[in-house]
């Protein structure tokens, strides 16, 4: 369990807690998202992925303003944007810090081999994807340019 994402609980954008332990038995994709990014249309692909595979995959979007100040909106505005523009139904966290002096513990886990037991990685931009297995172990990371519907991802799911 020490190298599992299942130990984390994160505040959801809607005020509800997101308990990663509740996702045991499903693959999990964690992705940092932003409303004003060139990759923002990936919300549509993420929603499609979620709808097609929600029996075995959970997507957790983490709004973040760390990259190019591309998520300046309030959490309410982010939620409204995602719902109205892209029909997002997968869980979103409150805005998280990913880089800098105090990254959120979830992202310290995802980016540090010492914590996740698999690999070190760096989130270079919005829409960086982390894929974890059914026991919460990190499997792979995908850069922003890789579509959520890319065969590399679909073949793992």
ZAFI-265619 format. One record per atom (N, C-alpha, C, O, CB): residue number from 1; x, y, z; residue in one letter; chain. Coordinates in pm, whole numbers. Glycine has a CB too. Example, Ala and Ser with C-alpha at 12.3 -4.5 7.8 and 13.67 -1.06 7.14 Angstrom:
ZAFI-265619
- 1  1319  -569  780  a  A
- 1  1230  -450  780  a  A
- 1  1320  -330  780  a  A
- 1  1424  -332  846  a  A
- 1  1131  -447  905  a  A
- 2  1285  -225  708  s  A
- 2  1367  -106  714  s  A
- 2  1290  3  787  s  A
- 2  1341  114  804  s  A
- 2  1408  -60  572  s  A
***
This chain:
ZAFI-265619
- 1  83  -121  0  x  A
- 1  0  0  0  x  A
- 1  86  126  0  x  A
- 1  41  231  -45  x  A
- 1  -93  1  121  x  A
- 2  209  117  49  x  A
- 2  293  237  56  x  A
- 2  322  293  -82  x  A
- 2  336  415  -97  x  A
- 2  423  207  128  x  A
- 3  333  207  -184  x  A
- 3  357  254  -319  x  A
- 3  229  261  -402  x  A
- 3  233  253  -524  x  A
- 3  458  166  -388  x  A
- 4  117  274  -334  x  A
- 4  -12  276  -402  x  A
- 4  -78  413  -389  x  A
- 4  -72  477  -284  x  A
- 4  -105  168  -346  x  A
- 5  -139  456  -497  x  A
- 5  -213  582  -496  x  A
- 5  -337  571  -407  x  A
- 5  -398  672  -370  x  A
- 5  -254  623  -639  x  A
- 6  -374  448  -373  x  A
- 6  -495  427  -293  x  A
- 6  -488  488  -153  x  A
- 6  -590  497  -85  x  A
- 6  -522  279  -281  x  A
- 7  -371  529  -110  x  A
- 7  -359  590  23  x  A
- 7  -400  738  24  x  A
- 7  -409  799  130  x  A
- 7  -215  578  72  x  A
- 8  -427  795  -94  x  A
- 8  -456  939  -102  x  A
- 8  -605  970  -100  x  A
- 8  -688  897  -154  x  A
- 8  -395  997  -227  x  A
- 9  -633  1083  -36  x  A
- 9  -765  1145  -40  x  A
- 9  -740  1290  -80  x  A
- 9  -651  1356  -25  x  A
- 9  -842  1134  100  x  A
- 10  -818  1339  -175  x  A
- 10  -798  1474  -227  x  A
- 10  -933  1545  -230  x  A
- 10  -1036  1483  -258  x  A
- 10  -733  1470  -370  x  A
- 11  -932  1673  -200  x  A
- 11  -1055  1751  -204  x  A
- 11  -1105  1762  -348  x  A
- 11  -1030  1801  -438  x  A
- 11  -1033  1892  -143  x  A
- 12  -1230  1728  -369  x  A
- 12  -1290  1739  -502  x  A
- 12  -1336  1881  -528  x  A
- 12  -1361  1958  -436  x  A
- 12  -1407  1642  -516  x  A
- 13  -1348  1914  -655  x  A
- 13  -1388  2049  -696  x  A
- 13  -1529  2082  -648  x  A
- 13  -1564  2198  -629  x  A
- 13  -1380  2062  -849  x  A
- 14  -1610  1978  -630  x  A
- 14  -1748  1997  -586  x  A
- 14  -1763  1995  -434  x  A
- 14  -1874  1998  -381  x  A
- 14  -1837  1890  -646  x  A
- 15  -1650  1989  -362  x  A
- 15  -1654  1987  -217  x  A
- 15  -1651  1848  -158  x  A
- 15  -1628  1831  -38  x  A
- 15  -1776  2059  -169  x  A
- 16  -1675  1747  -241  x  A
- 16  -1670  1608  -195  x  A
- 16  -1526  1559  -196  x  A
- 16  -1446  1604  -278  x  A
- 16  -1759  1516  -283  x  A
- 17  -1493  1470  -106  x  A
- 17  -1358  1413  -102  x  A
- 17  -1346  1303  -207  x  A
- 17  -1437  1222  -224  x  A
- 17  -1326  1358  39  x  A
- 18  -1232  1301  -276  x  A
- 18  -1200  1193  -369  x  A
- 18  -1107  1098  -296  x  A
- 18  -993  1133  -264  x  A
- 18  -1135  1248  -504  x  A
- 19  -1156  977  -269  x  A
- 19  -1079  876  -197  x  A
- 19  -1030  774  -299  x  A
- 19  -1109  696  -352  x  A
- 19  -1164  808  -84  x  A
- 20  -900  776  -327  x  A
- 20  -846  687  -429  x  A
- 20  -862  540  -391  x  A
- 20  -860  455  -480  x  A
- 20  -700  718  -452  x  A
- 21  -876  508  -264  x  A
- 21  -898  369  -223  x  A
- 21  -1029  314  -281  x  A
- 21  -1043  194  -303  x  A
- 21  -900  358  -69  x  A
- 22  -1124  404  -305  x  A
- 22  -1254  363  -362  x  A
- 22  -1238  314  -505  x  A
- 22  -1329  251  -559  x  A
- 22  -1353  480  -357  x  A
- 23  -1124  341  -569  x  A
- 23  -1102  302  -708  x  A
- 23  -1025  170  -720  x  A
- 23  -988  131  -831  x  A
- 23  -1027  412  -780  x  A
- 24  -1001  103  -608  x  A
- 24  -931  -26  -612  x  A
- 24  -1005  -119  -707  x  A
- 24  -1128  -125  -706  x  A
- 24  -921  -89  -469  x  A
- 25  -929  -191  -790  x  A
- 25  -989  -282  -887  x  A
- 25  -1008  -219  -1024  x  A
- 25  -1045  -288  -1119  x  A
- 25  -1121  -330  -836  x  A
- 26  -982  -88  -1035  x  A
- 26  -990  -20  -1164  x  A
- 26  -857  49  -1192  x  A
- 26  -784  86  -1100  x  A
- 26  -1107  84  -1166  x  A
- 27  -827  65  -1319  x  A
- 27  -713  147  -1356  x  A
- 27  -751  293  -1329  x  A
- 27  -868  329  -1331  x  A
- 27  -672  124  -1508  x  A
- 28  -650  375  -1305  x  A
- 28  -673  517  -1275  x  A
- 28  -583  600  -1365  x  A
- 28  -463  572  -1379  x  A
- 28  -646  549  -1124  x  A
- 29  -641  702  -1427  x  A
- 29  -562  800  -1500  x  A
- 29  -573  932  -1424  x  A
- 29  -683  983  -1401  x  A
- 29  -611  814  -1649  x  A
- 30  -458  986  -1385  x  A
- 30  -452  1116  -1320  x  A
- 30  -391  1212  -1421  x  A
- 30  -287  1184  -1481  x  A
- 30  -369  1112  -1186  x  A
- 31  -456  1325  -1440  x  A
- 31  -413  1419  -1544  x  A
- 31  -429  1562  -1495  x  A
- 31  -534  1599  -1442  x  A
- 31  -493  1397  -1674  x  A
- 32  -326  1643  -1513  x  A
- 32  -338  1784  -1476  x  A
- 32  -403  1858  -1592  x  A
- 32  -359  1847  -1707  x  A
- 32  -198  1846  -1441  x  A
- 33  -506  1934  -1562  x  A
- 33  -589  1996  -1665  x  A
- 33  -590  2148  -1650  x  A
- 33  -561  2202  -1543  x  A
- 33  -731  1942  -1660  x  A
- 34  -625  2216  -1761  x  A
- 34  -635  2362  -1761  x  A
- 34  -734  2403  -1870  x  A
- 34  -742  2340  -1975  x  A
- 34  -495  2428  -1785  x  A
- 35  -808  2509  -1843  x  A
- 35  -915  2554  -1933  x  A
- 35  -868  2637  -2050  x  A
- 35  -940  2650  -2150  x  A
- 35  -1015  2632  -1856  x  A
- 36  -749  2695  -2041  x  A
- 36  -703  2788  -2144  x  A
- 36  -575  2740  -2212  x  A
- 36  -487  2821  -2242  x  A
- 36  -682  2926  -2084  x  A
- 37  -565  2611  -2235  x  A
- 37  -445  2548  -2290  x  A
- 37  -475  2499  -2432  x  A
- 37  -590  2471  -2467  x  A
- 37  -398  2429  -2200  x  A
- 38  -372  2489  -2513  x  A
- 38  -390  2433  -2646  x  A
- 38  -437  2288  -2642  x  A
- 38  -496  2240  -2739  x  A
- 38  -260  2441  -2724  x  A
- 39  -413  2219  -2531  x  A
- 39  -455  2080  -2516  x  A
- 39  -594  2068  -2451  x  A
- 39  -642  1956  -2431  x  A
- 39  -353  2005  -2433  x  A
- 40  -657  2179  -2418  x  A
- 40  -788  2175  -2351  x  A
- 40  -890  2089  -2425  x  A
- 40  -971  2024  -2358  x  A
- 40  -842  2316  -2338  x  A
- 41  -891  2084  -2560  x  A
- 41  -987  1995  -2627  x  A
- 41  -973  1848  -2588  x  A
- 41  -1062  1768  -2617  x  A
- 41  -971  2008  -2776  x  A
- 42  -861  1810  -2522  x  A
- 42  -849  1672  -2474  x  A
- 42  -956  1637  -2371  x  A
- 42  -982  1520  -2346  x  A
- 42  -710  1649  -2414  x  A
- 43  -1019  1738  -2311  x  A
- 43  -1132  1709  -2220  x  A
- 43  -1235  1622  -2291  x  A
- 43  -1290  1529  -2232  x  A
- 43  -1198  1842  -2169  x  A
- 44  -1261  1650  -2418  x  A
- 44  -1360  1573  -2494  x  A
- 44  -1314  1428  -2509  x  A
- 44  -1395  1336  -2492  x  A
- 44  -1382  1636  -2633  x  A
- 45  -1186  1407  -2539  x  A
- 45  -1133  1271  -2553  x  A
- 45  -1131  1200  -2419  x  A
- 45  -1158  1080  -2411  x  A
- 45  -992  1275  -2613  x  A
- 46  -1098  1273  -2313  x  A
- 46  -1098  1214  -2178  x  A
- 46  -1239  1167  -2141  x  A
- 46  -1256  1059  -2086  x  A
- 46  -1046  1314  -2074  x  A
- 47  -1340  1250  -2171  x  A
- 47  -1476  1213  -2140  x  A
- 47  -1518  1090  -2221  x  A
- 47  -1585  1002  -2168  x  A
- 47  -1571  1330  -2168  x  A
- 48  -1479  1085  -2347  x  A
- 48  -1510  969  -2430  x  A
- 48  -1444  843  -2374  x  A
- 48  -1507  737  -2366  x  A
- 48  -1464  994  -2576  x  A
- 49  -1319  855  -2336  x  A
- 49  -1246  743  -2275  x  A
- 49  -1318  696  -2148  x  A
- 49  -1337  576  -2127  x  A
- 49  -1100  783  -2243  x  A
- 50  -1357  791  -2065  x  A
- 50  -1425  760  -1939  x  A
- 50  -1558  689  -1965  x  A
- 50  -1589  589  -1900  x  A
- 50  -1449  888  -1857  x  A
- 51  -1635  741  -2060  x  A
- 51  -1765  680  -2091  x  A
- 51  -1749  538  -2144  x  A
- 51  -1828  449  -2112  x  A
- 51  -1841  765  -2192  x  A
- 52  -1647  517  -2228  x  A
- 52  -1628  386  -2290  x  A
- 52  -1570  281  -2196  x  A
- 52  -1594  162  -2214  x  A
- 52  -1539  399  -2409  x  A
- 53  -1495  324  -2094  x  A
- 53  -1422  228  -2010  x  A
- 53  -1448  246  -1861  x  A
- 53  -1372  194  -1780  x  A
- 53  -1275  240  -2036  x  A
- 54  -1553  317  -1822  x  A
- 54  -1572  346  -1680  x  A
- 54  -1597  222  -1594  x  A
- 54  -1592  230  -1472  x  A
- 54  -1686  441  -1663  x  A
- 55  -1623  109  -1658  x  A
- 55  -1635  -16  -1583  x  A
- 55  -1500  -62  -1530  x  A
- 55  -1493  -142  -1436  x  A
- 55  -1698  -125  -1670  x  A
- 56  -1389  -12  -1591  x  A
- 56  -1257  -54  -1548  x  A
- 56  -1154  59  -1541  x  A
- 56  -1036  33  -1520  x  A
- 56  -1206  -159  -1639  x  A
- 57  -1198  183  -1559  x  A
- 57  -1107  297  -1557  x  A
- 57  -1174  417  -1489  x  A
- 57  -1290  448  -1514  x  A
- 57  -1064  335  -1700  x  A
- 58  -1098  483  -1403  x  A
- 58  -1141  611  -1345  x  A
- 58  -1042  716  -1391  x  A
- 58  -921  694  -1389  x  A
- 58  -1149  604  -1186  x  A
- 59  -1094  830  -1432  x  A
- 59  -1010  944  -1469  x  A
- 59  -1028  1049  -1360  x  A
- 59  -1141  1079  -1322  x  A
- 59  -1046  1001  -1611  x  A
- 60  -918  1104  -1311  x  A
- 60  -924  1212  -1213  x  A
- 60  -848  1331  -1272  x  A
- 60  -727  1325  -1291  x  A
- 60  -863  1167  -1074  x  A
- 61  -922  1437  -1300  x  A
- 61  -863  1559  -1353  x  A
- 61  -823  1651  -1239  x  A
- 61  -899  1673  -1145  x  A
- 61  -961  1630  -1448  x  A
- 62  -702  1706  -1249  x  A
- 62  -648  1793  -1145  x  A
- 62  -621  1932  -1203  x  A
- 62  -515  1954  -1260  x  A
- 62  -519  1733  -1084  x  A
- 63  -716  2025  -1189  x  A
- 63  -691  2160  -1239  x  A
- 63  -566  2220  -1175  x  A
- 63  -543  2206  -1055  x  A
- 63  -812  2250  -1213  x  A
- 64  -488  2287  -1257  x  A
- 64  -359  2339  -1212  x  A
- 64  -327  2466  -1290  x  A
- 64  -346  2472  -1411  x  A
- 64  -247  2233  -1231  x  A
- 65  -277  2567  -1219  x  A
- 65  -241  2694  -1282  x  A
- 65  -89  2712  -1288  x  A
- 65  -41  2824  -1307  x  A
- 65  -304  2811  -1205  x  A
- 66  -14  2603  -1272  x  A
- 66  132  2611  -1266  x  A
- 66  201  2628  -1401  x  A
- 66  318  2664  -1406  x  A
- 66  185  2489  -1200  x  A
- 67  130  2602  -1510  x  A
- 67  193  2603  -1641  x  A
- 67  131  2711  -1728  x  A
- 67  19  2695  -1778  x  A
- 67  179  2465  -1709  x  A
- 68  202  2821  -1746  x  A
- 68  156  2929  -1830  x  A
- 68  33  3002  -1780  x  A
- 68  -34  3070  -1857  x  A
- 68  128  2878  -1964  x  A
- 69  3  2989  -1650  x  A
- 69  -118  3052  -1593  x  A
- 69  -242  3023  -1678  x  A
- 69  -323  3112  -1702  x  A
- 69  -98  3203  -1580  x  A
- 70  -255  2899  -1722  x  A
- 70  -363  2862  -1813  x  A
- 70  -487  2809  -1741  x  A
- 70  -581  2762  -1805  x  A
- 70  -314  2759  -1911  x  A
- 71  -487  2816  -1608  x  A
- 71  -608  2782  -1531  x  A
- 71  -632  2889  -1425  x  A
- 71  -621  2861  -1306  x  A
- 71  -595  2641  -1466  x  A
- 72  -664  3012  -1469  x  A
- 72  -684  3121  -1375  x  A
- 72  -824  3124  -1313  x  A
- 72  -849  3201  -1220  x  A
- 72  -658  3252  -1443  x  A
- 73  -914  3041  -1363  x  A
- 73  -1054  3047  -1321  x  A
- 73  -1073  2996  -1178  x  A
- 73  -990  2924  -1123  x  A
- 73  -1139  2965  -1416  x  A
- 74  -1185  3036  -1120  x  A
- 74  -1225  2982  -989  x  A
- 74  -1269  2837  -1008  x  A
- 74  -1298  2794  -1120  x  A
- 74  -1341  3068  -925  x  A
- 75  -1273  2764  -899  x  A
- 75  -1313  2623  -908  x  A
- 75  -1456  2608  -961  x  A
- 75  -1485  2516  -1038  x  A
- 75  -1301  2556  -772  x  A
- 76  -1544  2698  -920  x  A
- 76  -1683  2694  -971  x  A
- 76  -1684  2716  -1122  x  A
- 76  -1755  2647  -1195  x  A
- 76  -1771  2801  -900  x  A
- 77  -1604  2813  -1169  x  A
- 77  -1598  2841  -1312  x  A
- 77  -1536  2725  -1389  x  A
- 77  -1579  2694  -1500  x  A
- 77  -1518  2969  -1338  x  A
- 78  -1436  2660  -1331  x  A
- 78  -1374  2543  -1395  x  A
- 78  -1478  2432  -1410  x  A
- 78  -1492  2373  -1517  x  A
- 78  -1252  2492  -1312  x  A
- 79  -1550  2406  -1302  x  A
- 79  -1651  2299  -1305  x  A
- 79  -1759  2330  -1409  x  A
- 79  -1798  2242  -1486  x  A
- 79  -1715  2282  -1165  x  A
- 80  -1806  2454  -1412  x  A
- 80  -1907  2493  -1511  x  A
- 80  -1855  2478  -1653  x  A
- 80  -1924  2427  -1740  x  A
- 80  -1953  2637  -1487  x  A
- 81  -1732  2523  -1676  x  A
- 81  -1670  2514  -1808  x  A
- 81  -1661  2368  -1853  x  A
- 81  -1700  2335  -1965  x  A
- 81  -1530  2577  -1807  x  A
- 82  -1611  2282  -1766  x  A
- 82  -1593  2141  -1801  x  A
- 82  -1726  2072  -1829  x  A
- 82  -1737  1991  -1922  x  A
- 82  -1520  2067  -1690  x  A
- 83  -1825  2104  -1750  x  A
- 83  -1956  2041  -1765  x  A
- 83  -2028  2091  -1890  x  A
- 83  -2078  2011  -1970  x  A
- 83  -2043  2068  -1642  x  A
- 84  -2032  2223  -1907  x  A
- 84  -2107  2280  -2019  x  A
- 84  -2037  2261  -2153  x  A
- 84  -2102  2231  -2254  x  A
- 84  -2131  2427  -1996  x  A
- 85  -1906  2279  -2156  x  A
- 85  -1833  2275  -2283  x  A
- 85  -1802  2132  -2327  x  A
- 85  -1808  2100  -2445  x  A
- 85  -1704  2354  -2272  x  A
- 86  -1770  2045  -2230  x  A
- 86  -1724  1910  -2266  x  A
- 86  -1806  1797  -2204  x  A
- 86  -1777  1680  -2230  x  A
- 86  -1582  1894  -2225  x  A
- 87  -1905  1829  -2125  x  A
- 87  -1988  1725  -2064  x  A
- 87  -1913  1636  -1967  x  A
- 87  -1947  1518  -1952  x  A
- 87  -2050  1641  -2170  x  A
- 88  -1811  1690  -1901  x  A
- 88  -1726  1612  -1812  x  A
- 88  -1806  1555  -1695  x  A
- 88  -1875  1629  -1624  x  A
- 88  -1610  1697  -1761  x  A
- 89  -1795  1424  -1676  x  A
- 89  -1859  1358  -1561  x  A
- 89  -1757  1287  -1472  x  A
- 89  -1793  1237  -1365  x  A
- 89  -1965  1258  -1610  x  A
- 90  -1631  1280  -1514  x  A
- 90  -1529  1217  -1430  x  A
- 90  -1489  1315  -1319  x  A
- 90  -1508  1436  -1332  x  A
- 90  -1404  1175  -1514  x  A
- 91  -1434  1263  -1209  x  A
- 91  -1401  1348  -1094  x  A
- 91  -1293  1451  -1126  x  A
- 91  -1197  1424  -1197  x  A
- 91  -1357  1263  -978  x  A
- 92  -1311  1570  -1070  x  A
- 92  -1211  1676  -1076  x  A
- 92  -1175  1715  -933  x  A
- 92  -1262  1720  -845  x  A
- 92  -1264  1801  -1156  x  A
- 93  -1047  1740  -909  x  A
- 93  -1003  1786  -777  x  A
- 93  -1014  1937  -770  x  A
- 93  -1039  2004  -870  x  A
- 93  -857  1739  -747  x  A
- 94  -994  1990  -651  x  A
- 94  -973  2134  -639  x  A
- 94  -842  2165  -709  x  A
- 94  -765  2074  -740  x  A
- 94  -972  2181  -487  x  A
- 95  -815  2292  -734  x  A
- 95  -689  2329  -797  x  A
- 95  -571  2283  -712  x  A
- 95  -569  2302  -590  x  A
- 95  -683  2482  -820  x  A
- 96  -473  2221  -778  x  A
- 96  -356  2169  -709  x  A
- 96  -230  2238  -760  x  A
- 96  -223  2282  -875  x  A
- 96  -345  2017  -728  x  A
- 97  -131  2247  -672  x  A
- 97  2  2288  -713  x  A
- 97  79  2161  -748  x  A
- 97  78  2064  -673  x  A
- 97  74  2371  -601  x  A
- 98  146  2164  -861  x  A
- 98  216  2045  -909  x  A
- 98  366  2062  -901  x  A
- 98  438  1965  -876  x  A
- 98  175  2014  -1050  x  A
- 99  415  2183  -923  x  A
- 99  559  2205  -921  x  A
- 99  591  2317  -822  x  A
- 99  502  2372  -758  x  A
- 99  612  2241  -1064  x  A
- 100  717  2348  -811  x  A
- 100  757  2456  -721  x  A
- 100  791  2405  -582  x  A
- 100  822  2288  -563  x  A
- 100  647  2559  -711  x  A
- 101  785  2495  -484  x  A
- 101  828  2466  -348  x  A
- 101  741  2363  -276  x  A
- 101  791  2283  -198  x  A
- 101  831  2593  -268  x  A
- 102  611  2366  -303  x  A
- 102  524  2275  -228  x  A
- 102  421  2207  -318  x  A
- 102  303  2240  -316  x  A
- 102  451  2352  -117  x  A
- 103  468  2111  -398  x  A
- 103  372  2037  -481  x  A
- 103  277  1955  -393  x  A
- 103  314  1911  -284  x  A
- 103  447  1945  -580  x  A
- 104  157  1936  -442  x  A
- 104  59  1855  -369  x  A
- 104  116  1714  -346  x  A
- 104  185  1661  -433  x  A
- 104  -78  1848  -448  x  A
- 105  90  1654  -229  x  A
- 105  142  1519  -200  x  A
- 105  108  1415  -308  x  A
- 105  186  1323  -332  x  A
- 105  87  1471  -67  x  A
- 106  -7  1428  -372  x  A
- 106  -44  1335  -479  x  A
- 106  59  1343  -592  x  A
- 106  100  1241  -647  x  A
- 106  -187  1367  -533  x  A
- 107  100  1464  -627  x  A
- 107  197  1479  -735  x  A
- 107  340  1449  -690  x  A
- 107  422  1410  -772  x  A
- 107  190  1620  -791  x  A
- 108  369  1467  -564  x  A
- 108  500  1420  -514  x  A
- 108  508  1269  -533  x  A
- 108  612  1217  -574  x  A
- 108  521  1458  -364  x  A
- 109  399  1199  -501  x  A
- 109  393  1054  -519  x  A
- 109  409  1016  -666  x  A
- 109  489  929  -699  x  A
- 109  260  1000  -465  x  A
- 110  335  1083  -754  x  A
- 110  336  1047  -896  x  A
- 110  472  1071  -962  x  A
- 110  511  997  -1052  x  A
- 110  230  1124  -969  x  A
- 111  544  1174  -918  x  A
- 111  667  1213  -987  x  A
- 111  796  1160  -922  x  A
- 111  904  1177  -978  x  A
- 111  674  1363  -993  x  A
- 112  785  1097  -807  x  A
- 112  905  1055  -734  x  A
- 112  914  903  -721  x  A
- 112  826  839  -662  x  A
- 112  907  1119  -594  x  A
- 113  1020  846  -777  x  A
- 113  1041  701  -764  x  A
- 113  1052  659  -618  x  A
- 113  1009  550  -582  x  A
- 113  1168  659  -840  x  A
- 114  1108  746  -535  x  A
- 114  1120  714  -392  x  A
- 114  982  693  -329  x  A
- 114  968  616  -234  x  A
- 114  1195  827  -318  x  A
- 115  881  759  -383  x  A
- 115  745  746  -328  x  A
- 115  660  643  -403  x  A
- 115  586  568  -341  x  A
- 115  674  879  -331  x  A
- 116  671  640  -538  x  A
- 116  584  549  -613  x  A
- 116  648  413  -643  x  A
- 116  580  320  -685  x  A
- 116  544  614  -743  x  A
- 117  780  403  -620  x  A
- 117  849  276  -638  x  A
- 117  874  235  -781  x  A
- 117  924  125  -805  x  A
- 117  773  171  -572  x  A
- 118  841  320  -877  x  A
- 118  853  282  -1018  x  A
- 118  946  374  -1097  x  A
- 118  1040  327  -1161  x  A
- 118  717  282  -1081  x  A
- 119  919  505  -1092  x  A
- 119  998  596  -1176  x  A
- 119  988  740  -1128  x  A
- 119  890  781  -1064  x  A
- 119  953  587  -1320  x  A
- 120  1091  817  -1162  x  A
- 120  1085  961  -1149  x  A
- 120  1030  1016  -1279  x  A
- 120  1054  961  -1386  x  A
- 120  1226  1021  -1116  x  A
- 121  956  1125  -1270  x  A
- 121  905  1189  -1391  x  A
- 121  886  1338  -1362  x  A
- 121  884  1381  -1246  x  A
- 121  772  1123  -1439  x  A
- 122  873  1414  -1468  x  A
- 122  851  1557  -1456  x  A
- 122  729  1594  -1538  x  A
- 122  718  1558  -1655  x  A
- 122  975  1637  -1502  x  A
- 123  637  1666  -1477  x  A
- 123  522  1719  -1550  x  A
- 123  572  1846  -1619  x  A
- 123  608  1943  -1553  x  A
- 123  398  1748  -1454  x  A
- 124  574  1843  -1752  x  A
- 124  629  1956  -1826  x  A
- 124  523  2056  -1870  x  A
- 124  554  2171  -1898  x  A
- 124  704  1906  -1946  x  A
- 125  396  2012  -1877  x  A
- 125  289  2101  -1923  x  A
- 125  154  2043  -1881  x  A
- 125  147  1935  -1823  x  A
- 125  295  2121  -2078  x  A
- 126  49  2116  -1911  x  A
- 126  -88  2070  -1883  x  A
- 126  -120  1944  -1964  x  A
- 126  -65  1922  -2072  x  A
- 126  -190  2183  -1914  x  A
- 127  -209  1864  -1910  x  A
- 127  -258  1742  -1973  x  A
- 127  -153  1631  -1982  x  A
- 127  -151  1552  -2076  x  A
- 127  -309  1774  -2112  x  A
- 128  -64  1627  -1881  x  A
- 128  30  1517  -1865  x  A
- 128  -45  1405  -1794  x  A
- 128  -115  1429  -1695  x  A
- 128  159  1561  -1783  x  A
- 129  -33  1283  -1845  x  A
- 129  -115  1172  -1797  x  A
- 129  -33  1069  -1720  x  A
- 129  76  1030  -1761  x  A
- 129  -184  1104  -1915  x  A
- 130  -88  1026  -1606  x  A
- 130  -31  917  -1527  x  A
- 130  -133  804  -1527  x  A
- 130  -250  825  -1497  x  A
- 130  5  963  -1380  x  A
- 131  -88  683  -1561  x  A
- 131  -176  568  -1563  x  A
- 131  -131  469  -1456  x  A
- 131  -13  431  -1450  x  A
- 131  -178  501  -1703  x  A
- 132  -225  428  -1373  x  A
- 132  -197  337  -1262  x  A
- 132  -283  212  -1276  x  A
- 132  -392  217  -1334  x  A
- 132  -223  406  -1125  x  A
- 133  -233  100  -1223  x  A
- 133  -306  -26  -1236  x  A
- 133  -412  -41  -1128  x  A
- 133  -434  49  -1046  x  A
- 133  -209  -144  -1231  x  A
- 134  -477  -156  -1129  x  A
- 134  -590  -182  -1039  x  A
- 134  -553  -181  -891  x  A
- 134  -639  -163  -805  x  A
- 134  -653  -313  -1073  x  A
- 135  -425  -201  -862  x  A
- 135  -382  -197  -722  x  A
- 135  -321  -61  -685  x  A
- 135  -266  -44  -576  x  A
- 135  -280  -309  -695  x  A
- 136  -331  34  -777  x  A
- 136  -283  169  -749  x  A
- 136  -136  192  -775  x  A
- 136  -80  294  -734  x  A
- 136  -311  202  -609  x  A
- 137  -72  96  -844  x  A
- 137  70  108  -878  x  A
- 137  86  183  -1010  x  A
- 137  11  160  -1104  x  A
- 137  136  -32  -887  x  A
- 138  183  273  -1015  x  A
- 138  210  347  -1137  x  A
- 138  256  252  -1247  x  A
- 138  344  169  -1226  x  A
- 138  317  455  -1112  x  A
- 139  194  265  -1365  x  A
- 139  231  182  -1480  x  A
- 139  316  264  -1577  x  A
- 139  425  223  -1617  x  A
- 139  105  127  -1552  x  A
- 140  264  382  -1615  x  A
- 140  326  458  -1723  x  A
- 140  283  604  -1713  x  A
- 140  183  637  -1650  x  A
- 140  288  400  -1861  x  A
- 141  361  689  -1775  x  A
- 141  328  831  -1784  x  A
- 141  332  871  -1931  x  A
- 141  414  820  -2008  x  A
- 141  426  917  -1699  x  A
- 142  244  961  -1970  x  A
- 142  234  1003  -2109  x  A
- 142  235  1156  -2116  x  A
- 142  164  1222  -2041  x  A
- 142  105  946  -2175  x  A
- 143  317  1212  -2206  x  A
- 143  323  1357  -2217  x  A
- 143  194  1416  -2274  x  A
- 143  108  1345  -2326  x  A
- 143  441  1398  -2304  x  A
- 144  184  1546  -2263  x  A
- 144  64  1620  -2303  x  A
- 144  18  1590  -2445  x  A
- 144  -102  1578  -2470  x  A
- 144  89  1766  -2291  x  A
- 145  112  1577  -2538  x  A
- 145  77  1560  -2679  x  A
- 145  13  1425  -2710  x  A
- 145  -49  1409  -2816  x  A
- 145  200  1578  -2764  x  A
- 146  25  1328  -2621  x  A
- 146  -35  1196  -2644  x  A
- 146  -185  1206  -2614  x  A
- 146  -225  1241  -2503  x  A
- 146  34  1085  -2555  x  A
- 147  -265  1174  -2713  x  A
- 147  -411  1178  -2697  x  A
- 147  -456  1074  -2595  x  A
- 147  -399  966  -2586  x  A
- 147  -481  1154  -2834  x  A
- 148  -560  1108  -2517  x  A
- 148  -616  1007  -2425  x  A
- 148  -667  883  -2499  x  A
- 148  -682  777  -2439  x  A
- 148  -729  1069  -2343  x  A
- 149  -694  897  -2628  x  A
- 149  -745  784  -2707  x  A
- 149  -636  717  -2789  x  A
- 149  -666  635  -2877  x  A
- 149  -857  832  -2799  x  A
- 150  -511  749  -2762  x  A
- 150  -397  690  -2832  x  A
- 150  -391  539  -2803  x  A
- 150  -424  494  -2693  x  A
- 150  -264  760  -2790  x  A
- 151  -348  463  -2901  x  A
- 151  -336  318  -2884  x  A
- 151  -245  279  -2768  x  A
- 151  -268  177  -2703  x  A
- 151  -284  256  -3011  x  A
- 152  -141  360  -2742  x  A
- 152  -51  331  -2628  x  A
- 152  -131  320  -2499  x  A
- 152  -103  235  -2414  x  A
- 152  58  441  -2613  x  A
- 153  -231  407  -2484  x  A
- 153  -314  408  -2363  x  A
- 153  -423  300  -2372  x  A
- 153  -445  226  -2277  x  A
- 153  -379  547  -2344  x  A
- 154  -489  293  -2485  x  A
- 154  -598  196  -2502  x  A
- 154  -549  52  -2483  x  A
- 154  -620  -32  -2428  x  A
- 154  -662  210  -2640  x  A
- 155  -427  24  -2528  x  A
- 155  -374  -112  -2514  x  A
- 155  -347  -150  -2369  x  A
- 155  -350  -268  -2335  x  A
- 155  -245  -126  -2595  x  A
- 156  -322  -52  -2284  x  A
- 156  -302  -80  -2141  x  A
- 156  -436  -98  -2070  x  A
- 156  -449  -180  -1979  x  A
- 156  -221  35  -2074  x  A
- 157  -534  -22  -2112  x  A
- 157  -667  -31  -2049  x  A
- 157  -732  -161  -2086  x  A
- 157  -844  -188  -2042  x  A
- 157  -757  87  -2090  x  A
***
